[in-house]
Amino acid sequence: MPVVYFVVPCYNEEEVLPETIKRLTIKLFKLIESGRASKQSRMLFVDDGSKDKTWELIEQFGKENKFVGGIKLSRNRGHQNALLAGLMTARGKCDCAISLDADLQDDIEVLDQFIDKYNEGCEVVYGVRSSRDKDTAFKRGTAQGYYKFMAMLGVDIVYNHADYRLMGSRALDALAEYKEVNLFLRGIVPLIGFRSDYVYYERSERFAGESKYPLSKMLKFAADGITSFSVKPLKIISNIGIIICFLSIIFFIYSLVSFFTGSSVAGWASQMCSIWFLGGLQMLSIGIVGTYVGKIYSEVKARPRFIIEKTVINEDYGKENKKN
């Protein structure tokens, strides 16, 4: 039976955390009783610099529930870094780790399928939403459009998959070799390779609290994904530049013909439109190039992606203590 770790990033989740721990504990017991998971399996909660009582609750439940462990980051580092911190902490202690959100939107009843596919030889199992009927029209349209746009840019990304996934020990070891500071795990994990499969599920409404991903963060996350895994925006800029140069030559020839035939008329509107259009295009191009340069700047500094301040882990549980 594999040692399974549930890795749960948390940021200001005091309202939902007690219910999350309750449900995951019940589910973990069922997995153990059914022979799918070892008794050394556990839950690992990652406090991403919360400002509420999230960490106090993790410490409290860690004393009361032998399956609950946690790590506290020294400051808020964002969901992807918090998730990576949890996975790297679980690495070496488990046979496989399953990452899921603390808000109980991910359907934990399909965890059996994740582990079954792992036992069949899959090193990575992706949780994929079977539908987005519960989303607003705006969110559904933008999300699906984003996945299609990423695919168009050549990014290997699983459609309608977030961060609900299982990773085996070999996949975790491979993930540790990726040193990017600008993390986009949805793009990195498919690059690892290994045998993989999918589990389809319906995403539920948030149990309590508010979403930690407002529109501004979602847009930033989307931009990070694009610029971290594709240079096509830079190629698009080059192609646009070539097209504009070609059109400029045509317009120049047209102007000369008009001048010599005496049919040229001074056009203030067309001139101003051209200036504003080219000026805006140049600013946009500089901005895109600047984004890539900024990412290079972050990468070459190679600063730590996370720093663990406190740890609550029951060392009696883990792969190293697994009984044969």
Backbone torsions as a table, in degrees:
resi	resn	phi	psi	omega
1	MET	NA	133.1	-177.9
2	PRO	-76.9	146.9	170.3
3	VAL	-80.7	118.9	-174.8
4	VAL	-111.2	131.7	173.9
5	TYR	-112.2	131.6	168.8
6	PHE	-92.9	119.8	179.9
7	VAL	-105.0	118.1	-171.5
8	VAL	-126.4	103.0	174.8
9	PRO	-69.2	140.4	-177.8
10	CYS	-134.0	136.2	172.9
11	TYR	-142.7	109.7	-178.5
12	ASN	54.0	58.0	-176.2
13	GLU	-114.8	29.9	-176.7
14	GLU	-63.4	-28.4	-178.3
15	GLU	-71.1	-35.9	-173.9
16	VAL	-102.4	-17.7	-171.6
17	LEU	-59.0	-45.1	179.1
18	PRO	-58.2	-41.3	179.1
19	GLU	-69.3	-38.0	178.2
20	THR	-61.1	-47.2	179.8
21	ILE	-64.1	-39.7	179.1
22	LYS	-60.5	-49.4	-176.5
23	ARG	-68.6	-41.5	-179.8
24	LEU	-67.6	-34.4	177.1
25	THR	-63.8	-45.6	178.0
26	ILE	-60.3	-43.8	-179.1
27	LYS	-65.9	-39.1	-179.6
28	LEU	-65.4	-40.1	176.5
29	PHE	-60.9	-42.1	179.5
30	LYS	-63.4	-40.4	179.0
31	LEU	-65.0	-37.7	179.0
32	ILE	-69.2	-43.9	-179.2
33	GLU	-65.0	-32.7	-179.6
34	SER	-82.1	-3.3	179.2
35	GLY	82.1	11.7	-179.5
36	ARG	-86.6	-24.6	-177.2
37	ALA	-134.0	149.9	179.1
38	SER	-76.5	158.1	176.2
39	LYS	-66.6	-16.2	178.3
40	GLN	-84.4	2.9	177.9
41	SER	-69.0	158.7	-176.8
42	ARG	-159.6	175.6	175.4
43	MET	-110.7	137.7	179.4
44	LEU	-125.8	111.3	-179.1
45	PHE	-99.0	135.5	-177.0
46	VAL	-113.1	111.4	177.8
47	ASP	-84.6	111.4	-176.0
48	ASP	-89.8	59.7	177.3
49	GLY	65.5	41.0	-178.4
50	SER	-63.9	151.1	179.6
51	LYS	-101.5	-4.7	179.0
52	ASP	-103.1	-150.0	-175.6
53	LYS	-96.8	23.7	-178.3
54	THR	-56.0	-49.0	-176.8
55	TRP	-67.5	-38.8	177.8
56	GLU	-59.6	-39.2	178.2
57	LEU	-67.6	-40.3	178.8
58	ILE	-62.2	-43.4	178.1
59	GLU	-63.0	-43.3	-179.1
60	GLN	-62.9	-49.2	179.7
61	PHE	-67.9	-28.7	177.7
62	GLY	-63.7	-29.6	178.5
63	LYS	-81.1	-30.0	-174.9
64	GLU	-92.0	-28.6	-173.0
65	ASN	-122.0	114.8	-175.2
66	LYS	-66.3	-14.6	-179.4
67	PHE	-90.1	-6.4	-175.0
68	VAL	-98.4	127.3	173.2
69	GLY	-133.7	170.2	-179.5
70	GLY	-165.4	159.3	172.1
71	ILE	-131.3	146.0	179.8
72	LYS	-115.1	121.7	177.4
73	LEU	-78.1	151.4	-175.4
74	SER	-67.0	-23.0	176.9
75	ARG	-160.5	169.4	179.5
76	ASN	-67.2	121.7	-178.1
77	ARG	-116.8	0.1	179.9
78	GLY	94.8	156.4	-173.4
79	HIS	-57.3	-45.1	-175.4
80	GLN	-66.1	-41.0	178.1
81	ASN	-68.7	-38.2	178.2
82	ALA	-64.4	-41.5	178.2
83	LEU	-63.7	-43.5	178.8
84	LEU	-62.1	-40.8	178.8
85	ALA	-59.1	-42.1	179.0
86	GLY	-66.6	-43.1	-179.4
87	LEU	-65.2	-40.2	-179.9
88	MET	-72.2	-27.1	174.7
89	THR	-72.9	-38.9	179.0
90	ALA	-71.6	-28.0	-178.5
91	ARG	-57.0	130.5	-178.5
92	GLY	90.8	-17.8	179.3
93	LYS	-102.1	-11.6	-174.0
94	CYS	-139.0	166.1	173.3
95	ASP	-85.8	-31.5	176.5
96	CYS	-154.1	151.5	179.7
97	ALA	-123.9	136.5	178.6
98	ILE	-115.3	119.3	179.2
99	SER	-93.8	136.8	178.5
100	LEU	-153.8	160.3	-177.9
101	ASP	-80.6	157.3	-178.2
102	ALA	-82.4	-9.4	-172.5
103	ASP	-85.0	3.5	178.1
104	LEU	65.2	21.6	175.8
105	GLN	-81.3	-27.9	176.4
106	ASP	-76.6	131.2	-176.3
107	ASP	-74.0	107.4	-176.8
108	ILE	-76.8	-9.2	179.3
109	GLU	-71.2	-15.6	179.0
110	VAL	-92.7	5.5	179.2
111	LEU	-60.7	-31.6	176.2
112	ASP	-57.8	-41.9	-178.5
113	GLN	-67.0	-37.5	177.3
114	PHE	-57.5	-50.5	-175.7
115	ILE	-69.2	-36.6	177.6
116	ASP	-60.6	-42.6	179.5
117	LYS	-68.2	-34.1	175.6
118	TYR	-63.9	-43.6	179.4
119	ASN	-65.9	-23.1	177.4
120	GLU	-80.8	-6.2	176.6
121	GLY	116.6	2.5	179.0
122	CYS	-80.5	129.9	179.1
123	GLU	-89.5	-23.7	177.0
124	VAL	-133.7	131.1	177.5
125	VAL	-127.9	122.7	-177.0
126	TYR	-96.9	132.8	170.9
127	GLY	-85.8	118.8	-175.0
128	VAL	-119.2	132.0	178.6
129	ARG	-68.8	129.3	-179.1
130	SER	-76.4	-23.4	177.2
131	SER	-160.3	165.2	176.6
132	ARG	-122.2	32.8	-176.9
133	ASP	-63.5	-27.1	-177.5
134	LYS	-83.2	-11.0	178.0
135	ASP	-78.4	157.5	172.1
136	THR	-69.6	160.2	-179.0
137	ALA	-59.9	-38.0	-179.6
138	PHE	-65.4	-48.6	-177.9
139	LYS	-65.9	-41.0	180.0
140	ARG	-63.5	-44.7	-178.8
141	GLY	-66.2	-44.1	-179.1
142	THR	-68.7	-39.1	-179.6
143	ALA	-65.2	-49.3	-179.2
144	GLN	-66.9	-35.9	176.6
145	GLY	-64.3	-36.2	179.8
146	TYR	-66.1	-45.1	179.1
147	TYR	-61.2	-41.2	179.8
148	LYS	-67.4	-38.6	179.2
149	PHE	-65.6	-41.5	177.8
150	MET	-61.9	-41.8	178.6
151	ALA	-64.1	-37.9	178.8
152	MET	-63.6	-32.9	179.1
153	LEU	-79.6	-3.6	177.7
154	GLY	90.9	13.7	179.6
155	VAL	-84.3	129.3	179.0
156	ASP	-80.8	96.9	-176.9
157	ILE	-134.0	142.8	-178.5
158	VAL	-82.4	123.9	-176.2
159	TYR	-63.7	132.1	177.9
160	ASN	61.6	27.5	176.0
161	HIS	-111.4	134.7	177.3
162	ALA	-103.7	-109.9	179.4
163	ASP	-128.3	24.4	175.4
164	TYR	-91.0	99.0	-174.5
165	ARG	-154.6	158.9	172.6
166	LEU	-107.1	137.8	175.1
167	MET	-129.9	126.8	177.0
168	GLY	-76.1	173.9	-176.4
169	SER	-62.0	-38.4	178.5
170	ARG	-66.3	-38.4	177.9
171	ALA	-66.9	-38.1	178.0
172	LEU	-65.6	-40.4	177.0
173	ASP	-62.5	-40.1	178.8
174	ALA	-67.8	-39.2	178.9
175	LEU	-61.5	-34.8	179.9
176	ALA	-63.4	-20.2	-179.9
177	GLU	-78.9	-15.3	178.9
178	TYR	-86.0	120.4	-171.4
179	LYS	-107.2	15.2	-178.3
180	GLU	-57.9	138.0	172.6
181	VAL	-82.1	-38.0	178.2
182	ASN	-86.4	92.6	-171.4
183	LEU	-84.2	135.5	170.9
184	PHE	-145.1	84.4	-171.0
185	LEU	-63.1	-28.2	179.0
186	ARG	-64.0	-24.3	177.3
187	GLY	-94.8	-30.0	-177.4
188	ILE	-73.8	-46.2	-174.0
189	VAL	-57.3	-44.2	177.5
190	PRO	-62.0	-24.4	178.8
191	LEU	-70.9	-21.9	-177.1
192	ILE	-64.0	-35.5	-177.7
193	GLY	89.3	-140.6	-174.6
194	PHE	65.5	164.9	179.1
195	ARG	-69.0	134.9	-177.7
196	SER	-138.5	165.0	178.2
197	ASP	-154.0	-179.6	-175.4
198	TYR	-126.9	148.0	170.3
199	VAL	-124.2	124.7	-177.2
200	TYR	-96.8	140.8	-176.8
201	TYR	-152.8	163.1	175.5
202	GLU	-97.9	129.0	179.7
203	ARG	-83.4	133.2	-177.1
204	SER	-92.2	173.3	174.0
205	GLU	-73.7	154.3	178.1
206	ARG	-63.2	133.8	-176.1
207	PHE	-66.6	-44.9	-178.9
208	ALA	-159.6	165.8	178.5
209	GLY	78.4	-173.3	-177.3
210	GLU	-114.8	155.2	178.5
211	SER	-62.9	138.6	178.5
212	LYS	-93.3	8.8	179.6
213	TYR	-124.7	76.9	174.2
214	PRO	-68.4	175.9	-175.4
215	LEU	-57.0	-41.4	-177.9
216	SER	-60.9	-42.8	179.5
217	LYS	-69.9	-35.8	178.6
218	MET	-64.4	-40.6	179.0
219	LEU	-65.5	-41.7	178.6
220	LYS	-64.4	-41.8	179.0
221	PHE	-62.6	-41.3	179.0
222	ALA	-64.1	-43.0	179.3
223	ALA	-64.4	-39.2	177.7
224	ASP	-61.5	-41.4	179.6
225	GLY	-62.7	-42.1	-178.8
226	ILE	-67.0	-50.6	-174.7
227	THR	-75.7	-17.7	179.6
228	SER	-84.4	-18.7	-172.4
229	PHE	-129.4	4.4	179.3
230	SER	-151.0	137.3	174.3
231	VAL	-102.6	9.6	-178.8
232	LYS	-60.9	-34.1	175.4
233	PRO	-56.0	-36.1	177.1
234	LEU	-67.4	-39.2	178.2
235	LYS	-67.9	-35.3	177.2
236	ILE	-62.8	-40.6	177.5
237	ILE	-59.8	-45.2	179.8
238	SER	-61.5	-42.6	-179.7
239	ASN	-66.0	-39.9	177.6
240	ILE	-63.6	-40.4	178.4
241	GLY	-61.1	-41.9	178.8
242	ILE	-63.7	-43.6	-179.9
243	ILE	-62.7	-43.2	-179.4
244	ILE	-65.4	-39.7	177.1
245	CYS	-61.8	-42.5	178.8
246	PHE	-62.6	-44.6	178.3
247	LEU	-65.3	-34.4	178.9
248	SER	-64.5	-40.0	178.2
249	ILE	-63.8	-43.4	178.3
250	ILE	-61.4	-44.0	-179.4
251	PHE	-65.4	-36.8	179.1
252	PHE	-64.6	-43.0	177.5
253	ILE	-62.7	-42.2	178.8
254	TYR	-61.7	-40.1	-180.0
255	SER	-65.4	-41.1	179.0
256	LEU	-64.5	-44.2	178.1
257	VAL	-60.6	-43.8	-180.0
258	SER	-64.2	-37.3	-179.1
259	PHE	-66.3	-46.4	-176.6
260	PHE	-74.0	-23.3	177.7
261	THR	-90.0	-4.1	176.8
262	GLY	76.0	19.0	-177.8
263	SER	-108.2	12.6	-178.9
264	SER	-78.4	138.6	178.6
265	VAL	-128.2	132.1	179.5
266	ALA	-64.9	122.1	-177.7
267	GLY	-118.5	103.1	-179.1
268	TRP	-67.6	-42.1	-176.1
269	ALA	-61.4	-47.7	-178.7
270	SER	-64.7	-35.1	179.7
271	GLN	-66.9	-45.4	-179.1
272	MET	-66.1	-40.2	178.1
273	CYS	-60.7	-41.2	179.9
274	SER	-64.3	-42.7	-178.8
275	ILE	-64.3	-47.2	-179.2
276	TRP	-65.5	-39.7	-179.6
277	PHE	-64.3	-49.2	-179.4
278	LEU	-67.0	-37.5	178.2
279	GLY	-63.7	-44.4	178.7
280	GLY	-64.7	-39.9	179.2
281	LEU	-63.5	-40.1	179.0
282	GLN	-65.3	-43.2	179.5
283	MET	-64.0	-41.4	177.6
284	LEU	-62.4	-44.2	-179.6
285	SER	-62.8	-43.4	178.4
286	ILE	-63.0	-38.6	179.3
287	GLY	-64.1	-42.6	179.4
288	ILE	-65.4	-46.5	177.7
289	VAL	-61.3	-40.4	179.2
290	GLY	-61.8	-35.4	178.0
291	THR	-62.3	-44.5	178.9
292	TYR	-66.0	-40.7	178.5
293	VAL	-63.2	-40.4	178.7
294	GLY	-62.4	-38.4	178.3
295	LYS	-67.4	-39.1	175.6
296	ILE	-60.7	-41.8	178.8
297	TYR	-58.7	-43.3	179.4
298	SER	-67.7	-39.2	-176.9
299	GLU	-68.7	-42.9	-174.6
300	VAL	-70.5	-23.3	176.7
301	LYS	-72.2	-27.6	175.7
302	ALA	52.0	44.0	176.8
303	ARG	-72.6	156.5	179.8
304	PRO	-58.6	138.8	179.9
305	ARG	-78.6	-21.7	176.0
306	PHE	-161.8	155.2	175.6
307	ILE	-130.5	124.4	-179.0
308	ILE	-86.9	123.4	-179.3
309	GLU	-90.2	-45.4	-178.2
310	LYS	-136.7	156.1	-179.3
311	THR	-138.0	136.4	172.2
312	VAL	-127.2	93.5	-178.4
313	ILE	-134.5	126.2	177.5
314	ASN	-78.8	105.0	-174.4
315	GLU	-69.9	-8.1	176.8
316	ASP	-72.7	-10.6	-176.8
317	TYR	-121.3	136.6	179.5
318	GLY	150.4	170.0	-176.2
319	LYS	-62.1	-33.7	-175.8
320	GLU	-68.1	-18.6	179.7
321	ASN	-108.4	11.7	-177.5
322	LYS	-68.1	132.5	179.1
323	LYS	-84.8	134.7	179.0
324	ASN	-76.1	NA	NA
